[in-house]
Amino acid sequence: MPFFNEIIVQNSTNLPVTITVTPKHPSMEGQGSTFVLQPGGSTVIGRYSEPDDFVSPVQRMTVSGTVRNHKGKQRTIGVLMMEKRQVSPQHRAWYYQVMGNAGSVGFSF
């Protein structure tokens, strides 16, 4: 029985983010795309099946994001794989998260 993988990206920032999906494996052929993800939005960016076991989408695709500031300058923003959920024994959902502050982590006290 095949193992079904579904990949979802979520935008937790308050900016529209251009998401680029680049396949790295033949199982993802035809699933590359570029689209704008609105603030707070989420969407499925890919689906694939594996015959033997679940395989992380990190091995199957590259996901990147860019934003434009108020002056129109484009910059890269972090898009990280953050979570996997077991939907059923043969179905797993993988969640990517758009990170604010270009993916940097800051701490303040």
Order of alpha helices (4+ residues) and beta strands (2+ residues): beta-beta-beta-beta-beta-beta-beta-beta
